Amino acid sequence: MKLTGPQIEALEAALMDAFRSRGGLARMVRIHLERNLNEITEGSDLSEVTFSLIDWAERTGLIGELIEGAYRANSDNA
């Protein structure tokens, strides 16, 4: 699935709102995508990390899994 620019911006904002730290985002990625965030991106800035994660998920065909995992991990914030 290829996202449009506005979709990428919206997903980035939603992920940053749901996971306010790199650690929280890393936990979701490990549990719901069974991947290590450090192997996907080495950035330290949350915006940079989130954008890199979205880019990786899009390239690997896992964007749907990323969205579903984020929702499951933070369904109270939906």
Secondary structure, DSSP 8 states (H G I E B T S, - for coil): ----HHHHHHHHHHHHHH--SHHHHHHHIIIII---HHHH----SHHHHHHHHHHHHHHTT-HHHHHHHHHHHTGGG-
